[in-house]
Amino acid sequence: MYKLIIVSLLTVGMLQISGCGSDADAADLSNNMLIDYEVFGGIQTDIFHQKVEVINTIEVFNNFWLSIPSMSDEMPPFDESENTFIGIISESVSCVFSPSIVEVEASSQTITIRVVNELVQIPEQAVCDPLPFPFYAYNIVKIGKSGLPISVIIENE
């Protein structure tokens, strides 16, 4: 009987202790806010793996830009005193889906970028000849200068 009472008290105590952090976590989630952003994107044929690069200096900007010379569009201008760029390279399947930035949200601890693999809409009479291999698209997200950690969530539509 003594062991049952001790185990019960320990269980109740652990439940009380573990529940202490949940209110703070819930409050932090409610303080998230959408932030303004611009997206520059296209396809490239130099990198064949997912990659996220936070660009806060001109040196990192130049290295990122030089790593993908096959970019289908020009690299946007970068001012390291005013901007943070996030370079996201993710898989794109021709005739099936393409990654698109749908939301950039900030909390007191992190900035979260949500990427959705949107289905490619092909006109009815059009013919799409899918590539036999995956290729990787790029999205460059431009936000105001920030030193917060960046989190990228990629999901399917």
NUMI-68197 format. One record per residue: residue number from 1; residue in one letter; x, y, z of N, C-alpha, C, CB in turn. Coordinates in Angstrom, 2 decimals, always signed. Glycine has a CB too. Layout:
{NUM; a; {X; Y; Z}; {X; Y; Z}; {X; Y; Z}; {X; Y; Z}};
...
***
This chain:
{1; m; {+0.83; -1.20; +0.00}; {+0.00; +0.00; +0.00}; {+0.87; +1.26; +0.00}; {-0.94; +0.00; +1.21}};
{2; y; {+1.96; +1.21; +0.78}; {+2.88; +2.34; +0.87}; {+3.47; +2.68; -0.50}; {+4.00; +2.03; +1.88}};
{3; k; {+3.87; +1.64; -1.27}; {+4.44; +1.84; -2.60}; {+3.41; +2.45; -3.54}; {+4.95; +0.52; -3.17}};
{4; l; {+2.16; +2.06; -3.44}; {+1.11; +2.60; -4.29}; {+0.91; +4.09; -4.03}; {-0.21; +1.85; -4.04}};
{5; i; {+0.95; +4.48; -2.78}; {+0.79; +5.91; -2.43}; {+1.98; +6.71; -2.95}; {+0.65; +6.09; -0.90}};
{6; i; {+3.19; +6.21; -2.79}; {+4.40; +6.90; -3.27}; {+4.36; +7.04; -4.79}; {+5.67; +6.13; -2.84}};
{7; v; {+4.01; +5.96; -5.50}; {+3.93; +6.01; -6.96}; {+2.86; +7.00; -7.41}; {+3.63; +4.60; -7.54}};
{8; s; {+1.74; +7.03; -6.73}; {+0.66; +7.97; -7.07}; {+1.10; +9.41; -6.86}; {-0.59; +7.68; -6.22}};
{9; l; {+1.76; +9.68; -5.73}; {+2.25; +11.04; -5.47}; {+3.31; +11.46; -6.49}; {+2.83; +11.13; -4.05}};
{10; l; {+4.21; +10.57; -6.84}; {+5.22; +10.88; -7.84}; {+4.58; +11.14; -9.21}; {+6.24; +9.73; -7.95}};
{11; t; {+3.58; +10.37; -9.56}; {+2.89; +10.55; -10.84}; {+2.21; +11.91; -10.90}; {+1.86; +9.43; -11.07}};
{12; v; {+1.49; +12.27; -9.84}; {+0.81; +13.56; -9.79}; {+1.84; +14.69; -9.82}; {-0.08; +13.68; -8.53}};
{13; g; {+2.93; +14.52; -9.08}; {+3.98; +15.53; -9.07}; {+4.61; +15.73; -10.44}; {+5.05; +15.16; -8.07}};
{14; m; {+4.89; +14.63; -11.16}; {+5.47; +14.72; -12.49}; {+4.51; +15.38; -13.47}; {+5.85; +13.34; -13.00}};
{15; l; {+3.24; +15.09; -13.35}; {+2.25; +15.73; -14.22}; {+2.21; +17.23; -13.98}; {+0.86; +15.12; -14.00}};
{16; q; {+2.31; +17.64; -12.73}; {+2.30; +19.06; -12.40}; {+3.55; +19.75; -12.95}; {+2.22; +19.26; -10.88}};
{17; i; {+4.71; +19.12; -12.78}; {+5.97; +19.70; -13.25}; {+5.99; +19.79; -14.76}; {+7.16; +18.89; -12.75}};
{18; s; {+5.59; +18.74; -15.44}; {+5.65; +18.73; -16.90}; {+4.67; +19.72; -17.53}; {+5.38; +17.34; -17.43}};
{19; g; {+3.60; +20.07; -16.85}; {+2.62; +21.00; -17.38}; {+3.01; +22.45; -17.21}; {+1.32; +20.78; -16.72}};
{20; c; {+4.08; +22.73; -16.45}; {+4.46; +24.11; -16.18}; {+4.86; +24.87; -17.44}; {+5.59; +24.14; -15.19}};
{21; g; {+5.55; +24.22; -18.37}; {+6.04; +24.92; -19.56}; {+5.00; +25.09; -20.64}; {+7.20; +24.19; -20.11}};
{22; s; {+3.89; +24.41; -20.57}; {+2.94; +24.43; -21.67}; {+2.27; +25.79; -21.83}; {+1.89; +23.36; -21.46}};
{23; d; {+2.00; +26.52; -20.75}; {+1.37; +27.83; -20.87}; {+2.29; +28.82; -21.58}; {+1.00; +28.36; -19.49}};
{24; a; {+3.59; +28.77; -21.26}; {+4.55; +29.67; -21.91}; {+4.65; +29.35; -23.39}; {+5.94; +29.57; -21.24}};
{25; d; {+4.67; +28.06; -23.74}; {+4.76; +27.69; -25.15}; {+3.53; +28.13; -25.92}; {+4.95; +26.18; -25.29}};
{26; a; {+2.36; +28.00; -25.32}; {+1.12; +28.42; -25.98}; {+1.10; +29.93; -26.16}; {-0.11; +27.97; -25.17}};
{27; a; {+1.59; +30.67; -25.18}; {+1.62; +32.13; -25.30}; {+2.57; +32.55; -26.41}; {+2.05; +32.77; -23.96}};
{28; d; {+3.71; +31.84; -26.54}; {+4.67; +32.19; -27.59}; {+4.07; +31.97; -28.97}; {+5.95; +31.36; -27.42}};
{29; l; {+3.29; +30.89; -29.15}; {+2.67; +30.62; -30.44}; {+1.66; +31.69; -30.83}; {+2.00; +29.26; -30.43}};
{30; s; {+0.95; +32.24; -29.85}; {-0.06; +33.24; -30.16}; {+0.56; +34.59; -30.51}; {-1.01; +33.40; -28.98}};
{31; n; {+1.85; +34.79; -30.22}; {+2.51; +36.04; -30.53}; {+3.17; +36.05; -31.91}; {+3.55; +36.34; -29.48}};
{32; n; {+3.03; +34.98; -32.68}; {+3.59; +34.94; -34.03}; {+2.90; +35.97; -34.90}; {+3.47; +33.53; -34.64}};
{33; m; {+3.68; +36.58; -35.80}; {+3.08; +37.54; -36.71}; {+3.68; +37.38; -38.11}; {+3.29; +38.98; -36.21}};
{34; l; {+2.83; +37.59; -39.10}; {+3.29; +37.53; -40.48}; {+4.16; +38.74; -40.75}; {+2.09; +37.47; -41.47}};
{35; i; {+5.23; +38.52; -41.52}; {+6.11; +39.64; -41.86}; {+6.15; +39.80; -43.38}; {+7.53; +39.43; -41.29}};
{36; d; {+6.46; +41.02; -43.81}; {+6.54; +41.31; -45.24}; {+7.77; +40.63; -45.84}; {+6.60; +42.84; -45.48}};
{37; y; {+7.62; +40.16; -47.06}; {+8.72; +39.50; -47.75}; {+8.54; +39.62; -49.25}; {+8.82; +38.02; -47.33}};
{38; e; {+9.63; +39.44; -49.97}; {+9.61; +39.34; -51.43}; {+10.27; +38.01; -51.79}; {+10.36; +40.55; -52.12}};
{39; v; {+9.83; +37.43; -52.90}; {+10.41; +36.17; -53.35}; {+10.90; +36.32; -54.78}; {+9.37; +35.02; -53.25}};
{40; f; {+12.10; +35.81; -55.01}; {+12.68; +35.73; -56.34}; {+12.97; +34.26; -56.56}; {+13.99; +36.63; -56.49}};
{41; g; {+12.47; +33.69; -57.65}; {+12.66; +32.26; -57.82}; {+12.79; +31.83; -59.26}; {+11.53; +31.53; -57.21}};
{42; g; {+13.16; +30.59; -59.42}; {+13.32; +30.01; -60.74}; {+13.90; +28.62; -60.62}; {+14.20; +30.89; -61.63}};
{43; i; {+14.55; +28.18; -61.68}; {+15.18; +26.86; -61.67}; {+16.68; +27.01; -61.88}; {+14.56; +25.95; -62.76}};
{44; q; {+17.39; +25.97; -61.48}; {+18.84; +25.96; -61.65}; {+19.27; +24.51; -61.86}; {+19.57; +26.60; -60.42}};
{45; t; {+20.47; +24.31; -62.40}; {+20.93; +22.95; -62.68}; {+22.32; +22.68; -62.09}; {+20.96; +22.71; -64.17}};
{46; d; {+22.68; +23.40; -61.04}; {+24.01; +23.22; -60.45}; {+24.00; +22.42; -59.15}; {+24.63; +24.56; -60.19}};
{47; i; {+22.95; +22.54; -58.38}; {+22.88; +21.87; -57.08}; {+21.74; +20.85; -57.13}; {+22.67; +22.90; -55.92}};
{48; f; {+22.03; +19.64; -56.73}; {+21.04; +18.55; -56.78}; {+20.74; +17.99; -55.39}; {+21.53; +17.43; -57.70}};
{49; h; {+20.55; +18.89; -54.44}; {+20.15; +18.52; -53.09}; {+19.48; +19.73; -52.46}; {+21.37; +18.03; -52.24}};
{50; q; {+18.66; +19.47; -51.44}; {+18.02; +20.57; -50.74}; {+19.06; +21.37; -49.98}; {+16.92; +20.06; -49.77}};
{51; k; {+18.84; +22.68; -49.93}; {+19.80; +23.55; -49.27}; {+19.07; +24.79; -48.79}; {+20.97; +23.93; -50.24}};
{52; v; {+19.44; +25.25; -47.60}; {+18.94; +26.52; -47.08}; {+20.15; +27.34; -46.68}; {+17.95; +26.31; -45.87}};
{53; e; {+20.22; +28.56; -47.16}; {+21.34; +29.45; -46.86}; {+20.80; +30.77; -46.36}; {+22.25; +29.65; -48.11}};
{54; v; {+21.18; +31.15; -45.13}; {+20.81; +32.46; -44.60}; {+21.90; +33.44; -45.01}; {+20.63; +32.41; -43.03}};
{55; i; {+21.49; +34.50; -45.68}; {+22.44; +35.45; -46.25}; {+22.30; +36.79; -45.52}; {+22.19; +35.63; -47.79}};
{56; n; {+23.31; +37.10; -44.71}; {+23.31; +38.36; -43.96}; {+24.51; +39.23; -44.28}; {+23.27; +38.08; -42.49}};
{57; t; {+25.47; +38.69; -45.03}; {+26.66; +39.47; -45.38}; {+26.88; +39.40; -46.89}; {+27.92; +38.95; -44.62}};
{58; i; {+27.63; +40.36; -47.40}; {+27.90; +40.41; -48.83}; {+28.75; +39.20; -49.25}; {+28.62; +41.73; -49.21}};
{59; e; {+29.61; +38.72; -48.36}; {+30.44; +37.56; -48.68}; {+29.59; +36.31; -48.87}; {+31.47; +37.33; -47.57}};
{60; v; {+28.63; +36.06; -47.97}; {+27.74; +34.89; -48.10}; {+26.86; +35.06; -49.34}; {+26.86; +34.71; -46.82}};
{61; f; {+26.40; +36.29; -49.60}; {+25.60; +36.58; -50.80}; {+26.37; +36.19; -52.06}; {+25.21; +38.08; -50.85}};
{62; n; {+27.61; +36.65; -52.16}; {+28.43; +36.35; -53.35}; {+28.68; +34.85; -53.49}; {+29.76; +37.10; -53.28}};
{63; n; {+28.99; +34.18; -52.38}; {+29.24; +32.73; -52.44}; {+27.99; +31.96; -52.88}; {+29.71; +32.21; -51.08}};
{64; f; {+26.83; +32.35; -52.38}; {+25.59; +31.69; -52.79}; {+25.32; +31.92; -54.27}; {+24.40; +32.21; -51.94}};
{65; w; {+25.44; +33.17; -54.69}; {+25.19; +33.52; -56.09}; {+26.15; +32.78; -57.01}; {+25.33; +35.03; -56.29}};
{66; l; {+27.42; +32.70; -56.64}; {+28.40; +32.01; -57.48}; {+28.21; +30.49; -57.49}; {+29.79; +32.34; -57.02}};
{67; s; {+27.54; +29.94; -56.47}; {+27.35; +28.49; -56.42}; {+26.27; +28.00; -57.38}; {+27.00; +28.07; -55.01}};
{68; i; {+25.45; +28.91; -57.89}; {+24.39; +28.50; -58.83}; {+24.37; +29.42; -60.06}; {+23.01; +28.51; -58.13}};
{69; p; {+25.40; +29.32; -60.89}; {+25.45; +30.18; -62.07}; {+24.35; +29.90; -63.10}; {+26.78; +30.04; -62.73}};
{70; s; {+23.68; +28.77; -62.99}; {+22.63; +28.44; -63.95}; {+21.27; +29.00; -63.56}; {+22.53; +26.93; -64.11}};
{71; m; {+21.22; +29.93; -62.61}; {+19.94; +30.52; -62.20}; {+19.19; +31.04; -63.41}; {+20.16; +31.66; -61.18}};
{72; s; {+17.89; +30.77; -63.44}; {+17.09; +31.17; -64.59}; {+16.72; +32.66; -64.56}; {+15.83; +30.33; -64.65}};
{73; d; {+17.04; +33.34; -63.50}; {+16.74; +34.77; -63.39}; {+17.93; +35.45; -62.72}; {+15.42; +35.01; -62.58}};
{74; e; {+17.93; +36.77; -62.70}; {+19.04; +37.50; -62.08}; {+18.90; +37.49; -60.57}; {+19.08; +38.95; -62.60}};
{75; m; {+20.03; +37.54; -59.89}; {+20.04; +37.64; -58.44}; {+19.58; +39.04; -58.06}; {+21.46; +37.32; -57.85}};
{76; p; {+18.65; +39.18; -57.11}; {+18.18; +40.51; -56.71}; {+19.28; +41.29; -55.98}; {+16.93; +40.40; -55.82}};
{77; p; {+19.20; +42.62; -56.00}; {+20.22; +43.41; -55.29}; {+20.12; +43.18; -53.78}; {+20.05; +44.92; -55.61}};
{78; f; {+21.27; +43.20; -53.11}; {+21.35; +42.89; -51.68}; {+22.05; +44.03; -50.94}; {+22.09; +41.55; -51.44}};
{79; d; {+21.44; +44.49; -49.86}; {+22.04; +45.50; -48.99}; {+22.17; +44.87; -47.61}; {+21.18; +46.83; -48.95}};
{80; e; {+23.40; +44.53; -47.21}; {+23.59; +43.80; -45.96}; {+23.20; +44.59; -44.71}; {+25.02; +43.36; -45.85}};
{81; s; {+23.05; +45.90; -44.83}; {+22.63; +46.69; -43.67}; {+21.11; +46.70; -43.50}; {+23.15; +48.12; -43.79}};
{82; e; {+20.37; +46.36; -44.57}; {+18.91; +46.43; -44.51}; {+18.20; +45.10; -44.74}; {+18.44; +47.41; -45.51}};
{83; n; {+18.87; +44.13; -45.37}; {+18.18; +42.91; -45.78}; {+18.80; +41.65; -45.21}; {+18.17; +42.81; -47.26}};
{84; t; {+17.96; +40.65; -45.07}; {+18.38; +39.26; -44.88}; {+17.73; +38.49; -46.02}; {+17.95; +38.68; -43.44}};
{85; f; {+18.54; +37.71; -46.72}; {+18.03; +36.82; -47.76}; {+18.10; +35.40; -47.22}; {+18.84; +36.97; -49.09}};
{86; i; {+17.12; +34.60; -47.61}; {+17.15; +33.18; -47.31}; {+17.06; +32.46; -48.64}; {+15.99; +32.76; -46.32}};
{87; g; {+18.13; +31.79; -49.02}; {+18.15; +31.03; -50.26}; {+17.69; +29.62; -49.98}; {+19.55; +31.02; -50.89}};
{88; i; {+16.63; +29.20; -50.66}; {+16.07; +27.86; -50.46}; {+16.11; +27.11; -51.79}; {+14.60; +27.93; -49.90}};
{89; i; {+16.84; +26.03; -51.81}; {+16.87; +25.17; -52.99}; {+16.14; +23.89; -52.61}; {+18.36; +24.87; -53.48}};
{90; s; {+15.10; +23.56; -53.37}; {+14.30; +22.37; -53.05}; {+13.86; +21.68; -54.33}; {+13.08; +22.74; -52.19}};
{91; e; {+13.54; +20.41; -54.19}; {+13.19; +19.59; -55.34}; {+11.92; +20.07; -56.02}; {+13.03; +18.14; -54.91}};
{92; s; {+11.94; +20.00; -57.34}; {+10.79; +20.32; -58.16}; {+10.65; +19.20; -59.18}; {+10.94; +21.74; -58.86}};
{93; v; {+9.45; +18.71; -59.38}; {+9.24; +17.63; -60.35}; {+8.46; +18.19; -61.53}; {+8.49; +16.41; -59.70}};
{94; s; {+9.09; +18.15; -62.71}; {+8.44; +18.72; -63.89}; {+7.10; +18.04; -64.13}; {+9.34; +18.57; -65.13}};
{95; c; {+6.12; +18.82; -64.52}; {+4.76; +18.38; -64.82}; {+4.00; +17.89; -63.59}; {+4.80; +17.28; -65.84}};
{96; v; {+4.59; +18.01; -62.38}; {+3.91; +17.51; -61.19}; {+3.77; +18.61; -60.14}; {+4.66; +16.31; -60.60}};
{97; f; {+4.87; +19.09; -59.57}; {+4.78; +20.14; -58.57}; {+5.99; +21.07; -58.62}; {+4.66; +19.53; -57.18}};
{98; s; {+5.78; +22.24; -58.03}; {+6.81; +23.26; -57.96}; {+6.74; +23.94; -56.59}; {+6.65; +24.30; -59.12}};
{99; p; {+7.88; +24.17; -55.93}; {+7.86; +24.79; -54.61}; {+7.51; +26.28; -54.67}; {+9.20; +24.61; -53.93}};
{100; s; {+6.68; +26.71; -53.73}; {+6.24; +28.10; -53.68}; {+6.23; +28.58; -52.23}; {+4.83; +28.26; -54.33}};
{101; i; {+6.74; +29.77; -51.98}; {+6.74; +30.35; -50.64}; {+5.34; +30.90; -50.39}; {+7.85; +31.48; -50.48}};
{102; v; {+4.71; +30.46; -49.30}; {+3.35; +30.90; -49.03}; {+3.23; +31.76; -47.78}; {+2.45; +29.72; -48.90}};
{103; e; {+4.25; +31.72; -46.90}; {+4.11; +32.46; -45.65}; {+5.47; +32.63; -44.99}; {+3.13; +31.75; -44.70}};
{104; v; {+5.68; +33.81; -44.42}; {+6.85; +34.06; -43.58}; {+6.33; +34.63; -42.28}; {+7.90; +35.03; -44.28}};
{105; e; {+6.66; +33.94; -41.18}; {+6.10; +34.28; -39.88}; {+7.24; +34.45; -38.88}; {+5.10; +33.20; -39.41}};
{106; a; {+7.12; +35.44; -37.99}; {+8.15; +35.69; -36.99}; {+7.57; +35.54; -35.59}; {+8.75; +37.08; -37.17}};
{107; s; {+8.38; +34.97; -34.71}; {+8.07; +34.93; -33.28}; {+9.25; +35.60; -32.58}; {+7.83; +33.44; -32.76}};
{108; s; {+9.24; +35.59; -31.28}; {+10.35; +36.21; -30.56}; {+11.61; +35.36; -30.65}; {+9.97; +36.41; -29.09}};
{109; q; {+11.48; +34.09; -31.09}; {+12.62; +33.19; -31.11}; {+13.09; +32.77; -32.50}; {+12.30; +31.99; -30.34}};
{110; t; {+12.24; +32.84; -33.50}; {+12.62; +32.34; -34.82}; {+11.76; +32.96; -35.92}; {+12.49; +30.81; -34.87}};
{111; i; {+12.24; +32.84; -37.14}; {+11.46; +33.19; -38.33}; {+11.19; +31.88; -39.06}; {+12.22; +34.24; -39.26}};
{112; t; {+9.93; +31.63; -39.38}; {+9.53; +30.40; -40.05}; {+9.04; +30.71; -41.45}; {+8.44; +29.66; -39.25}};
{113; i; {+9.60; +30.01; -42.42}; {+9.20; +30.16; -43.83}; {+8.49; +28.88; -44.23}; {+10.43; +30.45; -44.78}};
{114; r; {+7.28; +29.03; -44.75}; {+6.50; +27.86; -45.17}; {+6.53; +27.76; -46.69}; {+5.02; +27.95; -44.65}};
{115; v; {+7.00; +26.62; -47.17}; {+7.09; +26.33; -48.60}; {+6.09; +25.23; -48.90}; {+8.55; +25.92; -49.02}};
{116; v; {+5.26; +25.43; -49.91}; {+4.29; +24.41; -50.31}; {+4.64; +23.96; -51.73}; {+2.82; +24.96; -50.23}};
{117; n; {+4.71; +22.65; -51.90}; {+4.91; +22.08; -53.24}; {+3.55; +22.10; -53.94}; {+5.51; +20.61; -53.17}};
{118; e; {+3.34; +23.12; -54.76}; {+2.05; +23.28; -55.44}; {+2.00; +22.45; -56.71}; {+1.80; +24.76; -55.77}};
{119; l; {+0.84; +21.87; -56.95}; {+0.66; +21.11; -58.18}; {+0.75; +22.03; -59.38}; {-0.69; +20.37; -58.16}};
{120; v; {+1.43; +21.56; -60.40}; {+1.58; +22.33; -61.63}; {+0.29; +22.21; -62.43}; {+2.81; +21.84; -62.48}};
{121; q; {-0.28; +23.36; -62.80}; {-1.51; +23.38; -63.60}; {-1.13; +23.41; -65.08}; {-2.41; +24.61; -63.22}};
{122; i; {-1.50; +22.37; -65.80}; {-1.18; +22.27; -67.22}; {-2.47; +22.49; -68.01}; {-0.53; +20.88; -67.58}};
{123; p; {-2.46; +23.42; -68.96}; {-3.67; +23.64; -69.77}; {-4.11; +22.34; -70.46}; {-3.42; +24.74; -70.83}};
{124; e; {-5.41; +22.25; -70.72}; {-5.99; +20.99; -71.21}; {-5.34; +20.46; -72.48}; {-7.44; +21.19; -71.46}};
{125; q; {-5.10; +21.26; -73.45}; {-4.56; +20.80; -74.73}; {-3.03; +20.77; -74.76}; {-5.07; +21.68; -75.84}};
{126; a; {-2.41; +21.22; -73.68}; {-0.95; +21.27; -73.64}; {-0.36; +19.90; -73.36}; {-0.47; +22.28; -72.59}};
{127; v; {+0.85; +19.72; -73.82}; {+1.56; +18.47; -73.57}; {+2.75; +18.80; -72.68}; {+2.02; +17.78; -74.92}};
{128; c; {+2.89; +18.03; -71.63}; {+4.02; +18.21; -70.73}; {+4.87; +16.96; -70.78}; {+3.56; +18.52; -69.27}};
{129; d; {+6.11; +17.11; -71.18}; {+7.03; +15.99; -71.27}; {+7.90; +16.00; -70.02}; {+7.91; +16.07; -72.58}};
{130; p; {+7.57; +15.17; -69.01}; {+8.33; +15.21; -67.76}; {+9.77; +14.78; -67.94}; {+7.66; +14.34; -66.73}};
{131; l; {+10.64; +15.42; -67.19}; {+12.04; +15.04; -67.21}; {+12.20; +13.70; -66.49}; {+12.93; +16.14; -66.54}};
{132; p; {+13.14; +12.90; -66.90}; {+13.31; +11.59; -66.26}; {+14.04; +11.67; -64.90}; {+14.08; +10.66; -67.18}};
{133; f; {+14.40; +12.87; -64.48}; {+15.12; +13.06; -63.23}; {+14.58; +14.30; -62.52}; {+16.66; +13.18; -63.48}};
{134; p; {+14.70; +14.37; -61.21}; {+14.25; +15.57; -60.51}; {+15.23; +16.72; -60.73}; {+14.09; +15.29; -58.99}};
{135; f; {+14.72; +17.92; -60.68}; {+15.60; +19.08; -60.71}; {+15.25; +19.93; -59.50}; {+15.46; +19.88; -62.05}};
{136; y; {+16.07; +20.91; -59.23}; {+15.91; +21.68; -58.00}; {+15.68; +23.15; -58.33}; {+17.14; +21.51; -57.09}};
{137; a; {+14.56; +23.65; -57.82}; {+14.21; +25.05; -58.00}; {+14.84; +25.86; -56.87}; {+12.67; +25.24; -58.02}};
{138; y; {+14.93; +27.16; -57.07}; {+15.41; +28.02; -56.00}; {+14.36; +29.09; -55.71}; {+16.77; +28.67; -56.37}};
{139; n; {+14.28; +29.47; -54.46}; {+13.49; +30.61; -54.02}; {+14.38; +31.43; -53.11}; {+12.16; +30.16; -53.28}};
{140; i; {+14.49; +32.70; -53.38}; {+15.25; +33.59; -52.53}; {+14.24; +34.51; -51.85}; {+16.33; +34.41; -53.34}};
{141; v; {+14.15; +34.39; -50.52}; {+13.20; +35.18; -49.74}; {+13.94; +36.38; -49.18}; {+12.56; +34.32; -48.60}};
{142; k; {+13.39; +37.56; -49.44}; {+14.00; +38.81; -48.96}; {+13.13; +39.36; -47.83}; {+14.15; +39.85; -50.13}};
{143; i; {+13.75; +39.53; -46.65}; {+13.05; +40.12; -45.51}; {+13.92; +41.25; -44.94}; {+12.75; +39.04; -44.40}};
{144; g; {+13.36; +41.99; -44.00}; {+14.15; +43.00; -43.31}; {+15.26; +42.34; -42.52}; {+13.27; +43.85; -42.39}};
{145; k; {+16.31; +43.10; -42.24}; {+17.48; +42.57; -41.52}; {+17.06; +41.88; -40.23}; {+18.47; +43.69; -41.22}};
{146; s; {+17.57; +40.66; -40.03}; {+17.24; +39.89; -38.83}; {+18.39; +38.96; -38.47}; {+15.94; +39.09; -39.03}};
{147; g; {+18.60; +38.78; -37.18}; {+19.59; +37.84; -36.69}; {+18.95; +36.60; -36.08}; {+20.47; +38.51; -35.68}};
{148; l; {+17.62; +36.49; -36.20}; {+16.91; +35.33; -35.64}; {+17.22; +34.07; -36.44}; {+15.40; +35.58; -35.61}};
{149; p; {+17.18; +32.92; -35.78}; {+17.33; +31.66; -36.53}; {+16.17; +31.49; -37.52}; {+17.38; +30.44; -35.56}};
{150; i; {+16.46; +30.82; -38.63}; {+15.47; +30.61; -39.69}; {+15.07; +29.15; -39.70}; {+16.02; +31.05; -41.08}};
{151; s; {+13.75; +28.92; -39.79}; {+13.21; +27.58; -39.90}; {+12.43; +27.50; -41.21}; {+12.31; +27.22; -38.68}};
{152; v; {+12.65; +26.45; -41.98}; {+11.96; +26.27; -43.26}; {+11.13; +24.99; -43.17}; {+12.97; +26.22; -44.46}};
{153; i; {+9.85; +25.11; -43.46}; {+8.95; +23.95; -43.46}; {+8.49; +23.74; -44.90}; {+7.72; +24.16; -42.50}};
{154; i; {+8.77; +22.55; -45.43}; {+8.34; +22.22; -46.79}; {+7.25; +21.17; -46.69}; {+9.54; +21.72; -47.67}};
{155; e; {+6.11; +21.45; -47.32}; {+4.98; +20.52; -47.26}; {+4.35; +20.39; -48.63}; {+3.94; +20.97; -46.23}};
{156; n; {+3.62; +19.31; -48.83}; {+2.92; +19.09; -50.10}; {+1.53; +19.66; -50.05}; {+2.87; +17.60; -50.43}};
{157; e; {+1.04; +20.12; -51.20}; {-0.31; +20.70; -51.31}; {-1.35; +19.64; -51.10}; {-0.51; +21.35; -52.67}};
***
